[in-house]
Amino acid sequence: MAIYKSEVEISQPVQEVYSFLNDLNNHQQLMPENVENWSSTKDTAKLNIKNLVKLELEVKQRVENELIKITPINSLPFKMHLTWELEGLTAEKCRVVYTLNAELNMLMRNMAGGYLQPFVETQTKKLKNNWMD
């Protein structure tokens, strides 16, 4: 199992950040430049990670203000899931941990690893910057 993780603290209430992440339409704003052909609803998203994989995702589990788990609905050469974990630190600050878990063999890990960690880090950075204006 390959785990790619990124953590940020955001100066917003956990409810505000959860509300944003709870709608996959908002996730387009978080995508890195190598993501193409985005389409989404509140619960599903389709995208291509350039030169890597085509994904069709759906929200599989929600725990209000704590967790959003996203899984693929299309066939992939490996199993994976994405998890957003949120924790309120104060009334106006929260911690967000974003994890991509993928069952990759050594060849796939060598090919995809250089794309997946930046994929995760870009999304948490953009999430934090969403409230920096």
PyMOL commands that set and color helices and strands:
alter all, ss='L'
color gray80, all
select helices_A, chain A and resi 14-21+24-30+106-129
alter helices_A, ss='H'
color red, helices_A
select strands_A, chain A and resi 2-10+35-40+44-49+53-63+67-72+80-90+93-102
alter strands_A, ss='S'
color yellow, strands_A
deselect
rebuild
show_as cartoon
